[in-house]
Amino acid sequence: MNGLIKGKEVHFDDEYLHVKLEDGRIISTPMEWYEPLKEASISELKNYKFICLSTGIEWESIDYHLSIESMLALTFEEVA
């Protein structure tokens, strides 16, 4: 195991951004944390791709990039 947190799938609903990881875990964070995603259309949200060895997500049409590791860090900050 190389220690990289890699994404496999992205899903979203009205409240949350969900990222399924290669190891089967799912990270869910509030959409309100990501203003550009919150304001994007459904077709723009669906138009993502994994970047940086699947450790990040890019929405090219809205020029937005998100590190999966940062999603985990934000989640732990909210819990603490």
PDB file with SEQRES, HELIX, SHEET and CRYST1 records, atoms N, CA, C and O in Angstrom:
SEQRES   1 A   80  MET ASN GLY LEU ILE LYS GLY LYS GLU VAL HIS PHE ASP          
SEQRES   2 A   80  ASP GLU TYR LEU HIS VAL LYS LEU GLU ASP GLY ARG ILE          
SEQRES   3 A   80  ILE SER THR PRO MET GLU TRP TYR GLU PRO LEU LYS GLU          
SEQRES   4 A   80  ALA SER ILE SER GLU LEU LYS ASN TYR LYS PHE ILE CYS          
SEQRES   5 A   80  LEU SER THR GLY ILE GLU TRP GLU SER ILE ASP TYR HIS          
SEQRES   6 A   80  LEU SER ILE GLU SER MET LEU ALA LEU THR PHE GLU GLU          
SEQRES   7 A   80  VAL ALA                                                      
HELIX    1 AA1 MET A   31  TRP A   33  5                                   3    
HELIX    2 AA2 GLU A   35  GLU A   39  1                                   5    
HELIX    3 AA3 ILE A   42  LYS A   46  1                                   5    
HELIX    4 AA4 GLU A   60  ILE A   62  5                                   3    
HELIX    5 AA5 ILE A   68  VAL A   79  1                                  12    
SHEET    1 AA1 3 GLY A   7  PHE A  12  0                                        
SHEET    2 AA1 3 TYR A  16  LEU A  21 -1                                        
SHEET    3 AA1 3 ILE A  26  PRO A  30 -1                                        
SHEET    1 AA2 3 LYS A  49  ILE A  51  0                                        
SHEET    2 AA2 3 GLY A  56  TRP A  59 -1                                        
SHEET    3 AA2 3 TYR A  64  SER A  67 -1                                        
CRYST1    1.000    1.000    1.000  90.00  90.00  90.00 P 1           1          
ATOM      1  N   MET A   1       0.844  -1.189   0.000  1.00  0.00           N  
ATOM      2  CA  MET A   1       0.000   0.000   0.000  1.00  0.00           C  
ATOM      3  C   MET A   1       0.879   1.238   0.000  1.00  0.00           C  
ATOM      4  O   MET A   1       1.812   1.343   0.796  1.00  0.00           O  
ATOM      5  N   ASN A   2       0.585   2.173  -0.888  1.00  0.00           N  
ATOM      6  CA  ASN A   2       1.453   3.332  -1.048  1.00  0.00           C  
ATOM      7  C   ASN A   2       1.041   4.533  -0.209  1.00  0.00           C  
ATOM      8  O   ASN A   2       1.749   5.540  -0.221  1.00  0.00           O  
ATOM      9  N   GLY A   3      -0.056   4.474   0.510  1.00  0.00           N  
ATOM     10  CA  GLY A   3      -0.460   5.556   1.391  1.00  0.00           C  
ATOM     11  C   GLY A   3      -1.248   6.665   0.742  1.00  0.00           C  
ATOM     12  O   GLY A   3      -1.736   7.551   1.443  1.00  0.00           O  
ATOM     13  N   LEU A   4      -1.395   6.654  -0.589  1.00  0.00           N  
ATOM     14  CA  LEU A   4      -2.175   7.691  -1.250  1.00  0.00           C  
ATOM     15  C   LEU A   4      -3.664   7.426  -1.077  1.00  0.00           C  
ATOM     16  O   LEU A   4      -4.125   6.291  -1.200  1.00  0.00           O  
ATOM     17  N   ILE A   5      -4.398   8.478  -0.793  1.00  0.00           N  
ATOM     18  CA  ILE A   5      -5.848   8.375  -0.685  1.00  0.00           C  
ATOM     19  C   ILE A   5      -6.418   8.662  -2.061  1.00  0.00           C  
ATOM     20  O   ILE A   5      -6.428   9.809  -2.507  1.00  0.00           O  
ATOM     21  N   LYS A   6      -6.893   7.623  -2.736  1.00  0.00           N  
ATOM     22  CA  LYS A   6      -7.325   7.731  -4.125  1.00  0.00           C  
ATOM     23  C   LYS A   6      -8.830   7.595  -4.270  1.00  0.00           C  
ATOM     24  O   LYS A   6      -9.456   6.727  -3.662  1.00  0.00           O  
ATOM     25  N   GLY A   7      -9.395   8.469  -5.086  1.00  0.00           N  
ATOM     26  CA  GLY A   7     -10.815   8.430  -5.362  1.00  0.00           C  
ATOM     27  C   GLY A   7     -11.157   7.472  -6.476  1.00  0.00           C  
ATOM     28  O   GLY A   7     -10.339   7.183  -7.349  1.00  0.00           O  
ATOM     29  N   LYS A   8     -12.386   6.984  -6.429  1.00  0.00           N  
ATOM     30  CA  LYS A   8     -12.880   6.051  -7.442  1.00  0.00           C  
ATOM     31  C   LYS A   8     -14.141   6.588  -8.111  1.00  0.00           C  
ATOM     32  O   LYS A   8     -14.302   6.459  -9.324  1.00  0.00           O  
ATOM     33  N   GLU A   9     -15.044   7.194  -7.321  1.00  0.00           N  
ATOM     34  CA  GLU A   9     -16.310   7.716  -7.846  1.00  0.00           C  
ATOM     35  C   GLU A   9     -16.689   8.979  -7.083  1.00  0.00           C  
ATOM     36  O   GLU A   9     -16.311   9.157  -5.925  1.00  0.00           O  
ATOM     37  N   VAL A  10     -17.439   9.853  -7.746  1.00  0.00           N  
ATOM     38  CA  VAL A  10     -17.964  11.055  -7.114  1.00  0.00           C  
ATOM     39  C   VAL A  10     -19.482  11.064  -7.288  1.00  0.00           C  
ATOM     40  O   VAL A  10     -19.997  10.841  -8.384  1.00  0.00           O  
ATOM     41  N   HIS A  11     -20.180  11.322  -6.197  1.00  0.00           N  
ATOM     42  CA  HIS A  11     -21.636  11.473  -6.209  1.00  0.00           C  
ATOM     43  C   HIS A  11     -21.970  12.708  -5.394  1.00  0.00           C  
ATOM     44  O   HIS A  11     -21.164  13.157  -4.579  1.00  0.00           O  
ATOM     45  N   PHE A  12     -23.125  13.245  -5.604  1.00  0.00           N  
ATOM     46  CA  PHE A  12     -23.546  14.409  -4.842  1.00  0.00           C  
ATOM     47  C   PHE A  12     -25.064  14.408  -4.730  1.00  0.00           C  
ATOM     48  O   PHE A  12     -25.768  13.790  -5.528  1.00  0.00           O  
ATOM     49  N   ASP A  13     -25.542  15.113  -3.723  1.00  0.00           N  
ATOM     50  CA  ASP A  13     -26.972  15.341  -3.577  1.00  0.00           C  
ATOM     51  C   ASP A  13     -27.154  16.799  -3.178  1.00  0.00           C  
ATOM     52  O   ASP A  13     -26.212  17.585  -3.282  1.00  0.00           O  
ATOM     53  N   ASP A  14     -28.315  17.165  -2.736  1.00  0.00           N  
ATOM     54  CA  ASP A  14     -28.570  18.566  -2.389  1.00  0.00           C  
ATOM     55  C   ASP A  14     -27.695  19.061  -1.248  1.00  0.00           C  
ATOM     56  O   ASP A  14     -27.418  20.257  -1.153  1.00  0.00           O  
ATOM     57  N   GLU A  15     -27.262  18.158  -0.386  1.00  0.00           N  
ATOM     58  CA  GLU A  15     -26.519  18.570   0.801  1.00  0.00           C  
ATOM     59  C   GLU A  15     -25.049  18.171   0.814  1.00  0.00           C  
ATOM     60  O   GLU A  15     -24.223  18.890   1.376  1.00  0.00           O  
ATOM     61  N   TYR A  16     -24.707  17.037   0.206  1.00  0.00           N  
ATOM     62  CA  TYR A  16     -23.359  16.500   0.380  1.00  0.00           C  
ATOM     63  C   TYR A  16     -22.646  16.140  -0.928  1.00  0.00           C  
ATOM     64  O   TYR A  16     -23.262  15.773  -1.928  1.00  0.00           O  
ATOM     65  N   LEU A  17     -21.318  16.265  -0.866  1.00  0.00           N  
ATOM     66  CA  LEU A  17     -20.425  15.743  -1.893  1.00  0.00           C  
ATOM     67  C   LEU A  17     -19.895  14.427  -1.328  1.00  0.00           C  
ATOM     68  O   LEU A  17     -19.338  14.403  -0.231  1.00  0.00           O  
ATOM     69  N   HIS A  18     -20.063  13.343  -2.063  1.00  0.00           N  
ATOM     70  CA  HIS A  18     -19.633  12.014  -1.629  1.00  0.00           C  
ATOM     71  C   HIS A  18     -18.533  11.535  -2.572  1.00  0.00           C  
ATOM     72  O   HIS A  18     -18.692  11.571  -3.792  1.00  0.00           O  
ATOM     73  N   VAL A  19     -17.425  11.091  -2.003  1.00  0.00           N  
ATOM     74  CA  VAL A  19     -16.341  10.527  -2.804  1.00  0.00           C  
ATOM     75  C   VAL A  19     -16.066   9.119  -2.298  1.00  0.00           C  
ATOM     76  O   VAL A  19     -15.696   8.915  -1.142  1.00  0.00           O  
ATOM     77  N   LYS A  20     -16.256   8.150  -3.192  1.00  0.00           N  
ATOM     78  CA  LYS A  20     -15.927   6.760  -2.871  1.00  0.00           C  
ATOM     79  C   LYS A  20     -14.447   6.557  -3.158  1.00  0.00           C  
ATOM     80  O   LYS A  20     -13.962   6.882  -4.242  1.00  0.00           O  
ATOM     81  N   LEU A  21     -13.741   6.019  -2.183  1.00  0.00           N  
ATOM     82  CA  LEU A  21     -12.308   5.780  -2.325  1.00  0.00           C  
ATOM     83  C   LEU A  21     -12.048   4.393  -2.883  1.00  0.00           C  
ATOM     84  O   LEU A  21     -12.912   3.517  -2.841  1.00  0.00           O  
ATOM     85  N   GLU A  22     -10.846   4.207  -3.405  1.00  0.00           N  
ATOM     86  CA  GLU A  22     -10.489   2.902  -3.968  1.00  0.00           C  
ATOM     87  C   GLU A  22     -10.567   1.784  -2.938  1.00  0.00           C  
ATOM     88  O   GLU A  22     -10.805   0.629  -3.293  1.00  0.00           O  
ATOM     89  N   ASP A  23     -10.367   2.119  -1.661  1.00  0.00           N  
ATOM     90  CA  ASP A  23     -10.409   1.084  -0.621  1.00  0.00           C  
ATOM     91  C   ASP A  23     -11.818   0.815  -0.102  1.00  0.00           C  
ATOM     92  O   ASP A  23     -11.995   0.036   0.835  1.00  0.00           O  
ATOM     93  N   GLY A  24     -12.838   1.465  -0.715  1.00  0.00           N  
ATOM     94  CA  GLY A  24     -14.223   1.210  -0.357  1.00  0.00           C  
ATOM     95  C   GLY A  24     -14.844   2.214   0.604  1.00  0.00           C  
ATOM     96  O   GLY A  24     -16.067   2.266   0.733  1.00  0.00           O  
ATOM     97  N   ARG A  25     -14.019   3.015   1.284  1.00  0.00           N  
ATOM     98  CA  ARG A  25     -14.582   4.033   2.185  1.00  0.00           C  
ATOM     99  C   ARG A  25     -15.265   5.116   1.369  1.00  0.00           C  
ATOM    100  O   ARG A  25     -14.977   5.290   0.184  1.00  0.00           O  
ATOM    101  N   ILE A  26     -16.176   5.844   2.013  1.00  0.00           N  
ATOM    102  CA  ILE A  26     -16.853   6.977   1.384  1.00  0.00           C  
ATOM    103  C   ILE A  26     -16.675   8.194   2.277  1.00  0.00           C  
ATOM    104  O   ILE A  26     -16.955   8.144   3.474  1.00  0.00           O  
ATOM    105  N   ILE A  27     -16.213   9.278   1.692  1.00  0.00           N  
ATOM    106  CA  ILE A  27     -16.089  10.560   2.391  1.00  0.00           C  
ATOM    107  C   ILE A  27     -17.270  11.414   1.959  1.00  0.00           C  
ATOM    108  O   ILE A  27     -17.528  11.549   0.763  1.00  0.00           O  
ATOM    109  N   SER A  28     -17.983  11.985   2.903  1.00  0.00           N  
ATOM    110  CA  SER A  28     -19.096  12.879   2.595  1.00  0.00           C  
ATOM    111  C   SER A  28     -18.864  14.199   3.317  1.00  0.00           C  
ATOM    112  O   SER A  28     -18.659  14.224   4.531  1.00  0.00           O  
ATOM    113  N   THR A  29     -18.896  15.280   2.575  1.00  0.00           N  
ATOM    114  CA  THR A  29     -18.733  16.610   3.155  1.00  0.00           C  
ATOM    115  C   THR A  29     -19.832  17.519   2.621  1.00  0.00           C  
ATOM    116  O   THR A  29     -20.311  17.324   1.504  1.00  0.00           O  
ATOM    117  N   PRO A  30     -20.236  18.514   3.413  1.00  0.00           N  
ATOM    118  CA  PRO A  30     -21.316  19.406   2.983  1.00  0.00           C  
ATOM    119  C   PRO A  30     -20.960  20.195   1.722  1.00  0.00           C  
ATOM    120  O   PRO A  30     -19.857  20.728   1.604  1.00  0.00           O  
ATOM    121  N   MET A  31     -21.886  20.261   0.803  1.00  0.00           N  
ATOM    122  CA  MET A  31     -21.680  21.049  -0.423  1.00  0.00           C  
ATOM    123  C   MET A  31     -21.426  22.517  -0.086  1.00  0.00           C  
ATOM    124  O   MET A  31     -20.723  23.205  -0.826  1.00  0.00           O  
ATOM    125  N   GLU A  32     -21.986  23.003   1.016  1.00  0.00           N  
ATOM    126  CA  GLU A  32     -21.827  24.412   1.375  1.00  0.00           C  
ATOM    127  C   GLU A  32     -20.365  24.774   1.656  1.00  0.00           C  
ATOM    128  O   GLU A  32     -20.022  25.956   1.680  1.00  0.00           O  
ATOM    129  N   TRP A  33     -19.507  23.784   1.868  1.00  0.00           N  
ATOM    130  CA  TRP A  33     -18.082  24.052   2.070  1.00  0.00           C  
ATOM    131  C   TRP A  33     -17.390  24.448   0.771  1.00  0.00           C  
ATOM    132  O   TRP A  33     -16.288  24.996   0.803  1.00  0.00           O  
ATOM    133  N   TYR A  34     -18.015  24.181  -0.364  1.00  0.00           N  
ATOM    134  CA  TYR A  34     -17.397  24.398  -1.677  1.00  0.00           C  
ATOM    135  C   TYR A  34     -18.287  25.308  -2.515  1.00  0.00           C  
ATOM    136  O   TYR A  34     -19.092  24.830  -3.315  1.00  0.00           O  
ATOM    137  N   GLU A  35     -18.147  26.585  -2.337  1.00  0.00           N  
ATOM    138  CA  GLU A  35     -19.017  27.560  -3.011  1.00  0.00           C  
ATOM    139  C   GLU A  35     -19.084  27.348  -4.528  1.00  0.00           C  
ATOM    140  O   GLU A  35     -20.181  27.374  -5.085  1.00  0.00           O  
ATOM    141  N   PRO A  36     -17.941  27.137  -5.226  1.00  0.00           N  
ATOM    142  CA  PRO A  36     -18.034  26.929  -6.679  1.00  0.00           C  
ATOM    143  C   PRO A  36     -18.865  25.698  -7.050  1.00  0.00           C  
ATOM    144  O   PRO A  36     -19.571  25.718  -8.059  1.00  0.00           O  
ATOM    145  N   LEU A  37     -18.794  24.641  -6.263  1.00  0.00           N  
ATOM    146  CA  LEU A  37     -19.589  23.449  -6.551  1.00  0.00           C  
ATOM    147  C   LEU A  37     -21.052  23.687  -6.224  1.00  0.00           C  
ATOM    148  O   LEU A  37     -21.942  23.223  -6.938  1.00  0.00           O  
ATOM    149  N   LYS A  38     -21.293  24.405  -5.152  1.00  0.00           N  
ATOM    150  CA  LYS A  38     -22.662  24.715  -4.742  1.00  0.00           C  
ATOM    151  C   LYS A  38     -23.395  25.522  -5.814  1.00  0.00           C  
ATOM    152  O   LYS A  38     -24.598  25.360  -6.015  1.00  0.00           O  
ATOM    153  N   GLU A  39     -22.649  26.391  -6.497  1.00  0.00           N  
ATOM    154  CA  GLU A  39     -23.243  27.243  -7.526  1.00  0.00           C  
ATOM    155  C   GLU A  39     -23.268  26.600  -8.912  1.00  0.00           C  
ATOM    156  O   GLU A  39     -23.901  27.129  -9.825  1.00  0.00           O  
ATOM    157  N   ALA A  40     -22.587  25.467  -9.078  1.00  0.00           N  
ATOM    158  CA  ALA A  40     -22.497  24.809 -10.383  1.00  0.00           C  
ATOM    159  C   ALA A  40     -23.804  24.095 -10.739  1.00  0.00           C  
ATOM    160  O   ALA A  40     -24.581  23.705  -9.868  1.00  0.00           O  
ATOM    161  N   SER A  41     -24.017  23.940 -12.041  1.00  0.00           N  
ATOM    162  CA  SER A  41     -25.185  23.180 -12.509  1.00  0.00           C  
ATOM    163  C   SER A  41     -24.923  21.680 -12.318  1.00  0.00           C  
ATOM    164  O   SER A  41     -23.787  21.258 -12.102  1.00  0.00           O  
ATOM    165  N   ILE A  42     -25.974  20.903 -12.401  1.00  0.00           N  
ATOM    166  CA  ILE A  42     -25.826  19.449 -12.266  1.00  0.00           C  
ATOM    167  C   ILE A  42     -24.922  18.900 -13.360  1.00  0.00           C  
ATOM    168  O   ILE A  42     -24.091  18.032 -13.092  1.00  0.00           O  
ATOM    169  N   SER A  43     -25.068  19.386 -14.577  1.00  0.00           N  
ATOM    170  CA  SER A  43     -24.214  18.890 -15.663  1.00  0.00           C  
ATOM    171  C   SER A  43     -22.752  19.266 -15.418  1.00  0.00           C  
ATOM    172  O   SER A  43     -21.857  18.493 -15.762  1.00  0.00           O  
ATOM    173  N   GLU A  44     -22.497  20.424 -14.837  1.00  0.00           N  
ATOM    174  CA  GLU A  44     -21.113  20.800 -14.506  1.00  0.00           C  
ATOM    175  C   GLU A  44     -20.568  19.909 -13.392  1.00  0.00           C  
ATOM    176  O   GLU A  44     -19.410  19.496 -13.443  1.00  0.00           O  
ATOM    177  N   LEU A  45     -21.383  19.612 -12.396  1.00  0.00           N  
ATOM    178  CA  LEU A  45     -20.941  18.742 -11.309  1.00  0.00           C  
ATOM    179  C   LEU A  45     -20.620  17.335 -11.798  1.00  0.00           C  
ATOM    180  O   LEU A  45     -19.671  16.710 -11.324  1.00  0.00           O  
ATOM    181  N   LYS A  46     -21.405  16.843 -12.738  1.00  0.00           N  
ATOM    182  CA  LYS A  46     -21.174  15.502 -13.272  1.00  0.00           C  
ATOM    183  C   LYS A  46     -19.943  15.432 -14.167  1.00  0.00           C  
ATOM    184  O   LYS A  46     -19.432  14.347 -14.445  1.00  0.00           O  
ATOM    185  N   ASN A  47     -19.474  16.575 -14.610  1.00  0.00           N  
ATOM    186  CA  ASN A  47     -18.335  16.633 -15.526  1.00  0.00           C  
ATOM    187  C   ASN A  47     -17.032  16.803 -14.745  1.00  0.00           C  
ATOM    188  O   ASN A  47     -16.383  17.846 -14.825  1.00  0.00           O  
ATOM    189  N   TYR A  48     -16.658  15.775 -13.993  1.00  0.00           N  
ATOM    190  CA  TYR A  48     -15.434  15.800 -13.197  1.00  0.00           C  
ATOM    191  C   TYR A  48     -14.466  14.764 -13.735  1.00  0.00           C  
ATOM    192  O   TYR A  48     -14.841  13.880 -14.505  1.00  0.00           O  
ATOM    193  N   LYS A  49     -13.214  14.888 -13.318  1.00  0.00           N  
ATOM    194  CA  LYS A  49     -12.239  13.840 -13.591  1.00  0.00           C  
ATOM    195  C   LYS A  49     -11.247  13.801 -12.437  1.00  0.00           C  
ATOM    196  O   LYS A  49     -10.988  14.812 -11.783  1.00  0.00           O  
ATOM    197  N   PHE A  50     -10.703  12.624 -12.203  1.00  0.00           N  
ATOM    198  CA  PHE A  50      -9.678  12.483 -11.183  1.00  0.00           C  
ATOM    199  C   PHE A  50      -8.342  12.926 -11.763  1.00  0.00           C  
ATOM    200  O   PHE A  50      -8.027  12.652 -12.921  1.00  0.00           O  
ATOM    201  N   ILE A  51      -7.566  13.614 -10.937  1.00  0.00           N  
ATOM    202  CA  ILE A  51      -6.254  14.113 -11.337  1.00  0.00           C  
ATOM    203  C   ILE A  51      -5.224  13.709 -10.283  1.00  0.00           C  
ATOM    204  O   ILE A  51      -5.577  13.229  -9.207  1.00  0.00           O  
ATOM    205  N   CYS A  52      -3.964  13.908 -10.603  1.00  0.00           N  
ATOM    206  CA  CYS A  52      -2.865  13.666  -9.648  1.00  0.00           C  
ATOM    207  C   CYS A  52      -2.920  12.251  -9.069  1.00  0.00           C  
ATOM    208  O   CYS A  52      -2.993  12.069  -7.854  1.00  0.00           O  
ATOM    209  N   LEU A  53      -2.885  11.270  -9.940  1.00  0.00           N  
ATOM    210  CA  LEU A  53      -2.935   9.855  -9.532  1.00  0.00           C  
ATOM    211  C   LEU A  53      -4.199   9.532  -8.741  1.00  0.00           C  
ATOM    212  O   LEU A  53      -4.175   8.701  -7.834  1.00  0.00           O  
ATOM    213  N   SER A  54      -5.295  10.189  -9.086  1.00  0.00           N  
ATOM    214  CA  SER A  54      -6.617  10.001  -8.464  1.00  0.00           C  
ATOM    215  C   SER A  54      -6.675  10.507  -7.025  1.00  0.00           C  
ATOM    216  O   SER A  54      -7.543  10.088  -6.260  1.00  0.00           O  
ATOM    217  N   THR A  55      -5.761  11.404  -6.648  1.00  0.00           N  
ATOM    218  CA  THR A  55      -5.786  11.986  -5.306  1.00  0.00           C  
ATOM    219  C   THR A  55      -6.514  13.328  -5.285  1.00  0.00           C  
ATOM    220  O   THR A  55      -6.699  13.919  -4.222  1.00  0.00           O  
ATOM    221  N   GLY A  56      -6.921  13.802  -6.443  1.00  0.00           N  
ATOM    222  CA  GLY A  56      -7.647  15.059  -6.553  1.00  0.00           C  
ATOM    223  C   GLY A  56      -8.757  14.940  -7.576  1.00  0.00           C  
ATOM    224  O   GLY A  56      -8.801  14.000  -8.369  1.00  0.00           O  
ATOM    225  N   ILE A  57      -9.653  15.913  -7.540  1.00  0.00           N  
ATOM    226  CA  ILE A  57     -10.794  15.946  -8.460  1.00  0.00           C  
ATOM    227  C   ILE A  57     -10.783  17.302  -9.146  1.00  0.00           C  
ATOM    228  O   ILE A  57     -10.558  18.333  -8.512  1.00  0.00           O  
ATOM    229  N   GLU A  58     -11.029  17.284 -10.447  1.00  0.00           N  
ATOM    230  CA  GLU A  58     -11.075  18.531 -11.217  1.00  0.00           C  
ATOM    231  C   GLU A  58     -12.421  18.669 -11.907  1.00  0.00           C  
ATOM    232  O   GLU A  58     -12.929  17.727 -12.515  1.00  0.00           O  
ATOM    233  N   TRP A  59     -12.984  19.860 -11.798  1.00  0.00           N  
ATOM    234  CA  TRP A  59     -14.154  20.259 -12.573  1.00  0.00           C  
ATOM    235  C   TRP A  59     -13.662  21.340 -13.515  1.00  0.00           C  
ATOM    236  O   TRP A  59     -13.679  22.523 -13.176  1.00  0.00           O  
ATOM    237  N   GLU A  60     -13.227  20.935 -14.690  1.00  0.00           N  
ATOM    238  CA  GLU A  60     -12.580  21.844 -15.629  1.00  0.00           C  
ATOM    239  C   GLU A  60     -13.492  22.981 -16.070  1.00  0.00           C  
ATOM    240  O   GLU A  60     -13.033  24.113 -16.220  1.00  0.00           O  
ATOM    241  N   SER A  61     -14.781  22.699 -16.282  1.00  0.00           N  
ATOM    242  CA  SER A  61     -15.694  23.716 -16.800  1.00  0.00           C  
ATOM    243  C   SER A  61     -15.903  24.876 -15.827  1.00  0.00           C  
ATOM    244  O   SER A  61     -16.259  25.980 -16.239  1.00  0.00           O  
ATOM    245  N   ILE A  62     -15.680  24.618 -14.525  1.00  0.00           N  
ATOM    246  CA  ILE A  62     -15.809  25.714 -13.553  1.00  0.00           C  
ATOM    247  C   ILE A  62     -14.449  26.068 -12.929  1.00  0.00           C  
ATOM    248  O   ILE A  62     -14.379  26.855 -11.985  1.00  0.00           O  
ATOM    249  N   ASP A  63     -13.376  25.479 -13.464  1.00  0.00           N  
ATOM    250  CA  ASP A  63     -12.007  25.755 -13.014  1.00  0.00           C  
ATOM    251  C   ASP A  63     -11.870  25.554 -11.504  1.00  0.00           C  
ATOM    252  O   ASP A  63     -11.429  26.445 -10.778  1.00  0.00           O  
ATOM    253  N   TYR A  64     -12.259  24.361 -11.053  1.00  0.00           N  
ATOM    254  CA  TYR A  64     -12.194  24.062  -9.619  1.00  0.00           C  
ATOM    255  C   TYR A  64     -11.500  22.726  -9.408  1.00  0.00           C  
ATOM    256  O   TYR A  64     -11.762  21.751 -10.111  1.00  0.00           O  
ATOM    257  N   HIS A  65     -10.606  22.705  -8.421  1.00  0.00           N  
ATOM    258  CA  HIS A  65      -9.844  21.506  -8.079  1.00  0.00           C  
ATOM    259  C   HIS A  65      -9.997  21.243  -6.594  1.00  0.00           C  
ATOM    260  O   HIS A  65     -10.042  22.171  -5.786  1.00  0.00           O  
ATOM    261  N   LEU A  66     -10.075  19.963  -6.241  1.00  0.00           N  
ATOM    262  CA  LEU A  66     -10.255  19.597  -4.848  1.00  0.00           C  
ATOM    263  C   LEU A  66      -9.368  18.403  -4.521  1.00  0.00           C  
ATOM    264  O   LEU A  66      -9.394  17.387  -5.215  1.00  0.00           O  
ATOM    265  N   SER A  67      -8.596  18.536  -3.475  1.00  0.00           N  
ATOM    266  CA  SER A  67      -7.767  17.446  -2.977  1.00  0.00           C  
ATOM    267  C   SER A  67      -8.616  16.551  -2.077  1.00  0.00           C  
ATOM    268  O   SER A  67      -9.297  17.038  -1.174  1.00  0.00           O  
ATOM    269  N   ILE A  68      -8.575  15.253  -2.321  1.00  0.00           N  
ATOM    270  CA  ILE A  68      -9.333  14.324  -1.483  1.00  0.00           C  
ATOM    271  C   ILE A  68      -8.783  14.344  -0.063  1.00  0.00           C  
ATOM    272  O   ILE A  68      -9.546  14.253   0.898  1.00  0.00           O  
ATOM    273  N   GLU A  69      -7.483  14.460   0.074  1.00  0.00           N  
ATOM    274  CA  GLU A  69      -6.886  14.555   1.406  1.00  0.00           C  
ATOM    275  C   GLU A  69      -7.412  15.778   2.165  1.00  0.00           C  
ATOM    276  O   GLU A  69      -7.626  15.710   3.376  1.00  0.00           O  
ATOM    277  N   SER A  70      -7.620  16.887   1.466  1.00  0.00           N  
ATOM    278  CA  SER A  70      -8.146  18.085   2.132  1.00  0.00           C  
ATOM    279  C   SER A  70      -9.587  17.861   2.604  1.00  0.00           C  
ATOM    280  O   SER A  70     -10.002  18.434   3.612  1.00  0.00           O  
ATOM    281  N   MET A  71     -10.343  17.041   1.892  1.00  0.00           N  
ATOM    282  CA  MET A  71     -11.694  16.713   2.332  1.00  0.00           C  
ATOM    283  C   MET A  71     -11.630  15.996   3.684  1.00  0.00           C  
ATOM    284  O   MET A  71     -12.426  16.281   4.578  1.00  0.00           O  
ATOM    285  N   LEU A  72     -10.691  15.074   3.829  1.00  0.00           N  
ATOM    286  CA  LEU A  72     -10.527  14.362   5.101  1.00  0.00           C  
ATOM    287  C   LEU A  72     -10.099  15.327   6.195  1.00  0.00           C  
ATOM    288  O   LEU A  72     -10.609  15.260   7.314  1.00  0.00           O  
ATOM    289  N   ALA A  73      -9.172  16.219   5.887  1.00  0.00           N  
ATOM    290  CA  ALA A  73      -8.694  17.182   6.886  1.00  0.00           C  
ATOM    291  C   ALA A  73      -9.835  18.080   7.347  1.00  0.00           C  
ATOM    292  O   ALA A  73      -9.971  18.341   8.542  1.00  0.00           O  
ATOM    293  N   LEU A  74     -10.643  18.547   6.426  1.00  0.00           N  
ATOM    294  CA  LEU A  74     -11.782  19.401   6.785  1.00  0.00           C  
ATOM    295  C   LEU A  74     -12.769  18.643   7.662  1.00  0.00           C  
ATOM    296  O   LEU A  74     -13.325  19.198   8.609  1.00  0.00           O  
ATOM    297  N   THR A  75     -12.985  17.369   7.339  1.00  0.00           N  
ATOM    298  CA  THR A  75     -13.913  16.556   8.104  1.00  0.00           C  
ATOM    299  C   THR A  75     -13.419  16.393   9.542  1.00  0.00           C  
ATOM    300  O   THR A  75     -14.204  16.506  10.483  1.00  0.00           O  
ATOM    301  N   PHE A  76     -12.113  16.126   9.716  1.00  0.00           N  
ATOM    302  CA  PHE A  76     -11.567  15.965  11.054  1.00  0.00           C  
ATOM    303  C   PHE A  76     -11.596  17.271  11.838  1.00  0.00           C  
ATOM    304  O   PHE A  76     -11.804  17.253  13.051  1.00  0.00           O  
ATOM    305  N   GLU A  77     -11.390  18.409  11.165  1.00  0.00           N  
ATOM    306  CA  GLU A  77     -11.458  19.712  11.830  1.00  0.00           C  
ATOM    307  C   GLU A  77     -12.866  19.969  12.356  1.00  0.00           C  
ATOM    308  O   GLU A  77     -13.033  20.501  13.453  1.00  0.00           O  
ATOM    309  N   GLU A  78     -13.873  19.593  11.579  1.00  0.00           N  
ATOM    310  CA  GLU A  78     -15.255  19.814  11.994  1.00  0.00           C  
ATOM    311  C   GLU A  78     -15.622  18.946  13.199  1.00  0.00           C  
ATOM    312  O   GLU A  78     -16.410  19.365  14.047  1.00  0.00           O  
ATOM    313  N   VAL A  79     -15.059  17.751  13.275  1.00  0.00           N  
ATOM    314  CA  VAL A  79     -15.363  16.831  14.367  1.00  0.00           C  
ATOM    315  C   VAL A  79     -14.670  17.260  15.656  1.00  0.00           C  
ATOM    316  O   VAL A  79     -15.229  17.124  16.744  1.00  0.00           O  
ATOM    317  N   ALA A  80     -13.452  17.777  15.529  1.00  0.00           N  
ATOM    318  CA  ALA A  80     -12.649  18.149  16.717  1.00  0.00           C  
ATOM    319  C   ALA A  80     -13.234  19.303  17.491  1.00  0.00           C  
ATOM    320  O   ALA A  80     -12.669  19.717  18.503  1.00  0.00           O  
TER     321      ALA A  80                                                      
END                                                                             
